[in-house]
Amino acid sequence: MIGRRNVLMFTLVLMGASSILIGLLPTYAVAGIIAPTLLVFLRFMQGFALGGEATGVQVLVVEHAPTAHRGLYGGILATGSPLAQTFASLTLTGLAMFLSKEDFASWGWRVPFLMGVLLLVVGVFIRRRIEETPAFKENQKKAAESAVPQERALAVIAKKPGTVIKLVLSWAASAGLFCVSVTYAVNYLTKELGYDNSITFGLLLIGQPGLHPGRSAGRTPE
């Protein structure tokens, strides 16, 4: 059994490393098709990390919380994603306000991704000091004492493929709408409608509460 702590350490490092590498990506003028290909790959890595992070941290916090307050702890944790999106939009809005359009397009958009260095260092520092949950330790003890071999986590895909597909499809609509809202909308507002970057990110900031809270993403106008 791998454990909640180890999984969350992996997802944190994967997310942090992917974000930093995005901030260091070469431009299309320098690397050609390799640049957007690497960007798409790193964004997939961010999504993979987020999937493990979003569910794993909920389990970790709720299992550590007092039994009578698990709902409260889980509810407080759920505010993390929209808060992160708000701070991301505030950062981009501030950069767009104080930088010229050329500077923002050339290097300004990289700043939020490179700030992932600080978040990664702080996150690793904190998570190295977190203990496994009592529930996991109990399951680990039972597994060691049981003569029945434990099933692997991916066994659910083989046993319940229909349920897994339904869950994926039920989430696809809201996730897709979110991606269109915070990614394509930036390009549409700046390129097609001619809005300034600061105004575009400000609009996204205002509309943030109505957006899908399951993802947090950095956006660029390119």
Buried (B, 14 or more C-beta within 10 A) or exposed (E): EEBBBEBBBBBBBBBBBBBBBBBEBEEEEEEEEEBEEBBEEBBEBBBBBBEBBBEBBBBBBBBBBEEEEBEEBBEEBEEBBBEBBBEBBBBBBEBBBEBEBEEBBEEBBBBBBBBBBEBBEEBBEEBEEEEBBEBBBEBBEEEEEEEEEEEEEEEEEEEEEEEEEEEEEEEEEBBEEBBEBBBEBBBEBBEEEEBBBBBBBBBBBEEBEEBBBBBBBBBBBB
